[in-house]
Amino acid sequence: MKQNWQLHIQLEFVTTEHSGLLFYNGRYDGKHDFISVMVLKGQVEMKFSIFSETISIKTNVNGGVADGRWHKVEVVFHNKVR
């Protein structure tokens, strides 16, 4: 059986806060699939859980994103199972 799906999220934001949630989709119990995009310690972090495995991806933007300027985040994920 072939399984093929993709996820594409694009956000533009301005913040002076060093921590905060930008996007979340899923349940709050942590037992089901979810995706979150947040600012943590001035950097963008994306976490997602698929089949009980959580993956975290962090940016390393020089000076961080909590600078009151516009920033754009684009998340593209492709999953293929054959």
N, CA, C and O of each residue as an XYZ file, in Angstrom:
328
protein
N       0.840     -1.166      0.000
C       0.000      0.000      0.000
C       0.893      1.240      0.000
O       1.866      1.314      0.751
N       0.556      2.202     -0.842
C       1.296      3.451     -0.888
C       0.588      4.501     -0.046
O      -0.630      4.664     -0.119
N       1.370      5.202      0.746
C       0.847      6.313      1.527
C       1.705      7.530      1.189
O       2.932      7.469      1.260
N       1.066      8.615      0.828
C       1.796      9.805      0.429
C       0.999     11.023      0.869
O      -0.147     11.197      0.453
N       1.592     11.869      1.708
C       0.921     13.085      2.127
C       1.956     14.156      2.384
O       3.140     13.875      2.570
N       1.490     15.379      2.390
C       2.400     16.495      2.623
C       1.733     17.560      3.474
O       0.508     17.626      3.577
N       2.561     18.384      4.076
C       2.119     19.469      4.923
C       2.861     20.721      4.482
O       4.073     20.684      4.269
N       2.143     21.823      4.345
C       2.763     23.092      3.965
C       2.106     24.200      4.777
O       0.915     24.467      4.618
N       2.880     24.846      5.645
C       2.402     25.945      6.472
C       3.322     27.135      6.234
O       4.545     26.997      6.221
N       2.725     28.295      6.047
C       3.505     29.510      5.857
C       2.938     30.591      6.776
O       1.746     30.892      6.726
N       3.792     31.167      7.609
C       3.381     32.190      8.569
C       4.273     33.419      8.431
O       5.472     33.301      8.177
N       3.684     34.589      8.600
C       4.443     35.825      8.730
C       4.049     36.438     10.061
O       2.867     36.487     10.400
N       5.032     36.905     10.816
C       4.750     37.420     12.147
C       5.745     38.499     12.548
O       6.842     38.602     11.999
N       5.322     39.305     13.530
C       6.155     40.318     14.172
C       6.037     40.094     15.668
O       4.932     39.909     16.180
N       7.161     40.109     16.380
C       7.099     39.980     17.832
C       8.307     40.639     18.487
O       9.374     40.772     17.887
N       8.106     41.039     19.717
C       9.214     41.465     20.563
C       9.326     40.527     21.765
O      10.194     40.699     22.621
N       8.438     39.537     21.815
C       8.458     38.537     22.889
C       9.468     37.444     22.548
O       9.610     37.064     21.386
N      10.162     36.948     23.555
C      11.171     35.904     23.329
C      10.589     34.493     23.392
O      11.268     33.528     23.041
N       9.354     34.368     23.829
C       8.683     33.067     23.871
C       7.196     33.255     23.613
O       6.577     34.174     24.149
N       6.623     32.381     22.789
C       5.189     32.429     22.522
C       4.812     31.450     21.425
O       5.637     31.081     20.590
N       3.565     31.040     21.440
C       3.039     30.091     20.471
C       2.528     30.829     19.236
O       1.736     31.764     19.356
N       2.975     30.418     18.056
C       2.516     31.004     16.801
C       1.410     30.179     16.161
O       0.468     30.737     15.598
N       1.515     28.853     16.242
C       0.556     27.968     15.575
C       0.532     26.642     16.308
O       1.573     26.119     16.703
N      -0.673     26.099     16.488
C      -0.820     24.768     17.082
C      -2.024     24.079     16.468
O      -3.080     24.688     16.297
N      -1.862     22.821     16.142
C      -2.981     22.005     15.683
C      -2.807     20.612     16.273
O      -1.782     19.966     16.055
N      -3.788     20.158     17.006
C      -3.731     18.840     17.623
C      -4.493     18.847     18.923
O      -5.212     19.799     19.228
N      -4.338     17.790     19.688
C      -4.977     17.683     20.996
C      -3.995     18.113     22.068
O      -2.783     18.116     21.850
N      -4.522     18.477     23.227
C      -3.685     18.983     24.306
C      -3.104     17.893     25.206
O      -2.306     18.195     26.093
N      -3.486     16.643     24.996
C      -3.055     15.588     25.906
C      -1.682     15.022     25.591
O      -1.151     14.251     26.390
N      -1.083     15.375     24.451
C       0.245     14.881     24.107
C       0.281     13.426     23.666
O       1.361     12.892     23.417
N      -0.866     12.774     23.563
C      -0.917     11.365     23.178
C      -1.266     11.176     21.717
O      -1.259     10.050     21.218
N      -1.571     12.266     21.021
C      -1.998     12.177     19.633
C      -1.107     13.050     18.764
O      -0.309     13.838     19.271
N      -1.245     12.907     17.468
C      -0.455     13.704     16.527
C      -0.731     15.189     16.721
O      -1.867     15.587     16.978
N       0.309     16.004     16.599
C       0.164     17.446     16.701
C       1.278     18.119     15.920
O       2.262     17.484     15.542
N       1.111     19.412     15.685
C       2.164     20.248     15.139
C       2.097     21.587     15.854
O       1.013     22.118     16.094
N       3.265     22.131     16.192
C       3.322     23.455     16.806
C       4.491     24.235     16.228
O       5.545     23.678     15.924
N       4.280     25.533     16.083
C       5.334     26.454     15.681
C       5.349     27.543     16.742
O       4.324     28.174     17.001
N       6.510     27.769     17.359
C       6.595     28.707     18.467
C       7.894     29.497     18.422
O       8.839     29.133     17.723
N       7.919     30.568     19.171
C       9.155     31.296     19.428
C       9.594     30.881     20.826
O       8.836     31.003     21.788
N      10.819     30.393     20.928
C      11.357     29.938     22.205
C      12.778     30.464     22.326
O      13.639     30.147     21.505
N      13.017     31.262     23.349
C      14.323     31.901     23.568
C      14.751     32.704     22.344
O      15.932     32.743     21.999
N      13.778     33.348     21.689
C      14.065     34.223     20.553
C      14.252     33.528     19.218
O      14.510     34.189     18.212
N      14.126     32.204     19.189
C      14.278     31.441     17.956
C      12.970     30.708     17.640
O      12.177     30.425     18.538
N      12.758     30.411     16.381
C      11.568     29.665     15.967
C      11.839     28.179     16.156
O      12.897     27.673     15.782
N      10.878     27.499     16.734
C      10.974     26.052     16.923
C       9.691     25.407     16.434
O       8.595     25.871     16.750
N       9.826     24.343     15.668
C       8.681     23.570     15.219
C       8.781     22.183     15.838
O       9.843     21.561     15.818
N       7.677     21.705     16.382
C       7.594     20.347     16.900
C       6.400     19.673     16.260
O       5.345     20.283     16.084
N       6.576     18.411     15.915
C       5.424     17.651     15.460
C       5.560     16.212     15.906
O       6.662     15.690     16.075
N       4.424     15.593     16.089
C       4.359     14.212     16.542
C       3.543     13.417     15.538
O       2.407     13.764     15.216
N       4.140     12.359     15.057
C       3.458     11.435     14.155
C       3.735     10.028     14.656
O       4.891      9.636     14.811
N       2.697      9.284     14.903
C       2.815      7.904     15.384
C       3.634      7.826     16.668
O       4.494      6.955     16.796
N       3.381      8.719     17.618
C       3.969      8.771     18.962
C       5.453      9.135     18.987
O       6.081      9.019     20.040
N       6.026      9.562     17.889
C       7.402     10.055     17.872
C       7.363     11.576     17.678
O       6.743     12.065     16.734
N       8.018     12.315     18.564
C       8.042     13.771     18.473
C       9.362     14.229     17.879
O      10.431     13.802     18.313
N       9.281     15.096     16.890
C      10.447     15.640     16.213
C      10.467     17.144     16.443
O       9.434     17.806     16.342
N      11.643     17.682     16.751
C      11.800     19.100     17.015
C      12.843     19.684     16.062
O      13.915     19.111     15.866
N      12.509     20.832     15.476
C      13.416     21.524     14.563
C      13.519     22.968     15.029
O      12.499     23.623     15.247
N      14.742     23.473     15.184
C      14.958     24.835     15.670
C      15.734     25.644     14.639
O      16.583     25.117     13.922
N      15.421     26.942     14.582
C      16.186     27.837     13.719
C      17.360     28.408     14.503
O      17.417     28.320     15.729
N      18.287     28.990     13.766
C      19.419     29.682     14.372
C      19.573     31.018     13.654
O      20.528     31.224     12.904
N      18.626     31.923     13.890
C      18.622     33.239     13.256
C      19.537     34.154     14.060
O      19.354     34.313     15.267
N      20.505     34.745     13.407
C      21.440     35.646     14.083
C      20.675     36.805     14.729
O      20.012     37.570     14.029
N      20.761     36.939     16.039
C      20.044     37.985     16.762
C      18.629     37.599     17.164
O      17.994     38.314     17.939
N      18.130     36.491     16.656
C      16.794     36.026     17.008
C      15.690     36.740     16.242
O      15.956     37.629     15.433
N      14.462     36.347     16.502
C      13.298     36.897     15.785
C      12.470     37.842     16.644
O      11.476     38.387     16.163
N      12.846     38.051     17.892
C      12.082     38.925     18.792
C      12.593     40.364     18.685
O      13.010     40.967     19.674
N      12.552     40.894     17.471
C      13.162     42.195     17.206
C      12.175     43.242     16.684
O      12.589     44.337     16.303
N      10.876     42.923     16.661
C       9.875     43.861     16.174
C       9.831     43.998     14.668
O       9.181     44.907     14.151
N      10.500     43.126     13.960
C      10.510     43.144     12.488
C       9.725     41.942     11.959
O       9.534     40.955     12.669
N       9.272     42.036     10.702
C       8.537     40.945     10.075
C       9.476     39.778      9.784
O      10.599     39.961      9.315
N       8.983     38.570     10.076
C       9.707     37.332      9.772
C       8.735     36.376      9.100
O       7.530     36.418      9.348
N       9.267     35.528      8.260
C       8.452     34.555      7.525
C       8.983     33.154      7.827
O      10.182     32.891      7.735
N       8.063     32.268      8.188
C       8.396     30.873      8.465
C       7.621     30.014      7.481
O       6.415     30.187      7.309
N       8.310     29.101      6.845
C       7.651     28.173      5.928
C       8.060     26.759      6.304
O       9.246     26.439      6.382
N       7.068     25.926      6.533
C       7.284     24.525      6.892
C       6.729     23.669      5.772
O       5.553     23.773      5.424
N       7.579     22.819      5.205
C       7.161     21.897      4.145
C       7.632     20.516      4.558
O       8.818     20.301      4.807
N       6.693     19.580      4.630
C       7.018     18.204      5.040
C       6.355     17.247      4.061
O       5.161     17.362      3.783
N       7.127     16.306      3.541
C       6.607     15.271      2.630
C       6.847     13.905      3.265
O       7.945     13.617      3.741
N       5.849     13.097      3.267
C       5.971     11.742      3.794
C       5.600     10.757      2.691
O       4.541     10.870      2.074
N       6.464      9.813      2.456
C       6.174      8.783      1.454
C       6.472      7.419      2.063
O       7.571      7.176      2.562
N       5.505      6.553      2.017
C       5.658      5.170      2.463
C       5.308      4.280      1.290
O       4.249      4.435      0.683
N       6.175      3.367      0.973
C       5.929      2.461     -0.167
C       5.913      1.037      0.280
O       5.721      0.135     -0.536
